[in-house]
Amino acid sequence: MPELPDGNPKTAFGQAKPGLSDVPTTALRELGVVMRLGATKYGRFNWRADAVSATVYYDAALRHMMAWMDGEESDPESGQSHLAHAMACCVILIDAAAFGKLNDNRA
């Protein structure tokens, strides 16, 4: 049995799972703000109730990324980071696919 850093046998099982402590909390906080705005505007996890089209969120993510690349830090409507909005688009695409609610209309 390999040596465990803390001597606890549960550590090996925990280390085999996704390392969420490797995700920067600054990004998660900003993502949480944007996801809350979306939940207020459209309903929490609305994409799980009604399918969403891949290109809608792809286009939105790219618009946010292009605005950021052009020097605009924050979305004019929400006042939040364009990068956080782009992350939210990707999160929705991943989650919708996982729940069978993604209309995969990629060409």
Phi, psi and omega per residue, in radians:
M1 nan 2.292 -3.121
P2 -1.152 2.691 3.116
E3 -1.199 2.305 3.125
L4 -1.701 2.463 -3.068
P5 -1.094 -0.479 -3.111
D6 -2.097 0.070 3.116
G7 1.373 -0.050 -3.119
N8 -1.596 2.151 -3.119
P9 -1.102 -0.391 3.109
K10 -1.203 -0.382 -3.123
T11 -1.005 -0.742 -3.130
A12 -1.047 -0.690 3.115
F13 -1.197 -0.730 3.127
G14 -1.137 -0.664 -3.131
Q15 -1.236 -0.325 3.129
A16 -1.455 -0.171 -3.125
K17 -1.600 2.915 3.138
P18 -0.948 2.356 -3.124
G19 -1.476 1.396 -3.107
L20 -1.175 -0.391 3.091
S21 -1.245 -0.150 3.078
D22 -1.489 -0.144 -3.140
V23 -1.557 2.193 -3.139
P24 -1.066 2.277 -3.111
T25 -1.204 -0.424 3.104
T26 -1.080 -0.742 3.128
A27 -1.169 -0.723 3.140
L28 -1.134 -0.654 3.111
R29 -1.099 -0.818 -3.140
E30 -1.132 -0.690 3.079
L31 -1.070 -0.735 3.126
G32 -1.060 -0.683 3.109
V33 -1.099 -0.815 -3.107
V34 -1.188 -0.682 3.120
M35 -1.144 -0.625 3.091
R36 -1.142 -0.713 3.090
L37 -1.040 -0.778 3.116
G38 -1.112 -0.697 3.129
A39 -1.114 -0.675 3.120
T40 -1.183 -0.694 -3.069
K41 -1.375 -0.730 -2.993
Y42 -2.037 -0.238 -3.065
G43 1.874 2.438 -3.103
R44 -1.143 2.252 3.137
F45 0.927 0.641 -3.086
N46 -1.026 -0.495 -3.127
W47 -1.224 -0.259 3.071
R48 -1.445 -0.395 3.110
A49 -1.465 -0.780 -3.131
D50 -2.187 2.306 -3.119
A51 -1.006 2.615 3.080
V52 -2.087 2.639 3.138
S53 -1.574 2.327 -3.088
A54 -0.971 -0.750 -3.048
T55 -1.177 -0.484 3.117
V56 -1.094 -0.795 -3.104
Y57 -1.394 -0.538 3.030
Y58 -1.086 -0.850 3.138
D59 -1.067 -0.768 -3.134
A60 -1.109 -0.760 3.128
A61 -1.064 -0.754 3.141
L62 -1.168 -0.662 3.092
R63 -1.071 -0.751 3.101
H64 -1.124 -0.736 3.137
M65 -1.146 -0.699 3.137
M66 -1.186 -0.698 3.098
A67 -1.080 -0.753 3.108
W68 -1.101 -0.750 -3.137
M69 -1.118 -0.539 3.107
D70 -1.418 0.071 3.038
G71 1.760 0.043 3.130
E72 -1.610 1.947 -3.064
E73 -1.283 -0.722 -3.002
S74 -2.070 2.553 3.059
D75 -1.179 2.231 -3.091
P76 -1.066 -0.586 -3.107
E77 -1.268 -0.828 -3.038
S78 -1.665 -0.426 -3.039
G79 1.361 0.092 -3.111
Q80 -1.753 2.871 -3.099
S81 -0.981 2.298 3.023
H82 -1.056 -0.623 -3.137
L83 -1.136 -0.678 3.099
A84 -1.160 -0.657 3.072
H85 -1.114 -0.725 3.108
A86 -1.106 -0.726 3.080
M87 -1.046 -0.752 -3.122
A88 -1.058 -0.698 3.097
C89 -1.049 -0.764 3.140
C90 -1.165 -0.700 3.104
V91 -1.050 -0.767 -3.132
I92 -1.135 -0.731 3.100
L93 -1.058 -0.798 -3.133
I94 -1.114 -0.806 -3.096
D95 -1.202 -0.728 3.118
A96 -1.067 -0.721 3.104
A97 -1.112 -0.738 -3.125
A98 -1.107 -0.538 -3.109
F99 -1.738 0.194 3.102
G100 1.191 0.484 -3.097
K101 -2.059 0.363 3.123
L102 -1.788 2.096 2.971
N103 -1.430 1.744 -3.065
D104 -1.406 1.480 -3.085
N105 -1.757 0.497 3.032
R106 -1.140 2.496 -3.113
A107 -1.252 nan nan
